[in-house]
Amino acid sequence: MHDLKATGSHKNLTESEYYTLIADLLEREEIQNLKNFRHHIMTTRFQHSLNVSYYNYKLCKVFRLDAESAARAGLLHDLYFYDTKEYTKSSPAVRHSKHHPEIALQNAEKLSALNAKEKDMIINHMFPMTFAMPKYAETYLITLVDKYCAVIEFVLPQPKRFRNFLRNKLHRHAEQSL
């Protein structure tokens, strides 16, 4: 496998302990298929999942939590295969942000045996939108890491594109307000 990097990191993840924990999942076609879906405007669902997986793993190592489960759940937390915009248009009554963790968990259980922490991290990574209280410290961390990764994915890869996006949004908002 070629260099594998998390957004914001220069480290080749294939040369790390982290990689040994997720290599079996990365080989799965379902995980590779996440490369076909845009995510958070500026990235793919695969890259986002890798980012969440890696940074969740690193943070759990710092806090001496279950870093292996954190790495695996991070890679699986957004394991769904539909376009988010199309879903929102076709099912406005059922919010994607509340619904996709259930689908991700169902898909993840088809790929790998999951422990209780992994299941909790996947199903509750959108807390507090999902309303169920996380049971583990690792789950609280993944909720924060998921949001952090969304921000870095949006800003870091193409800062000029981000500035233009913001400028256009603000301009449209200002025109609508008049």
Long-range contacts (C-beta under 8 A, 24 or more apart in sequence): 1-26, 4-50, 6-50, 6-51, 6-54, 6-55, 7-43, 7-47, 7-51, 7-149, 7-152, 7-153, 7-156, 7-157, 8-51, 8-152, 8-156, 9-54, 13-50, 13-54, 18-54, 18-57, 18-58, 18-71, 21-57, 21-67, 21-68, 21-71, 21-72, 22-53, 22-71, 22-72, 22-75, 24-112, 25-72, 25-75, 25-76, 25-111, 25-112, 26-75, 28-111, 30-79, 30-81, 30-107, 30-110, 30-111, 31-75, 31-79, 31-111, 33-81, 34-78, 34-79, 34-81, 37-81, 37-82, 37-83, 38-83, 39-78, 39-84, 39-153, 40-150, 40-153, 40-154, 41-154, 41-165, 42-153, 42-154, 42-157, 42-158, 42-161, 42-162, 43-153, 43-157, 45-78, 47-153, 48-78, 48-149, 48-150, 48-153, 49-74, 49-75, 49-76, 49-77, 49-78, 49-79, 50-75, 51-149, 51-152, 51-153, 52-77, 52-78, 52-142, 52-145, 52-146, 52-149, 55-145, 55-148, 55-149, 56-121, 56-138, 56-141, 56-142, 56-145, 59-141, 59-145, 60-138, 60-141, 63-137, 63-141, 65-137, 65-138, 65-141, 66-117, 66-136, 66-138, 69-115, 69-117, 69-118, 69-121, 69-138, 70-117, 70-121, 70-138, 70-141, 70-142, 72-112, 72-114, 72-118, 73-114, 73-117, 73-118, 73-121, 73-122, 73-125, 73-138, 73-142, 74-121, 74-142, 74-145, 76-104, 76-107, 76-108, 76-111, 76-112, 76-114, 76-118, 76-122, 77-101, 77-104, 77-121, 77-122, 77-125, 77-142, 77-146, 78-104, 79-103, 79-104, 79-107, 79-108, 79-111, 79-122, 80-104, 80-107, 81-107, 95-129, 97-126, 97-129, 98-126, 98-129, 98-130, 100-126, 101-125, 101-126, 101-130
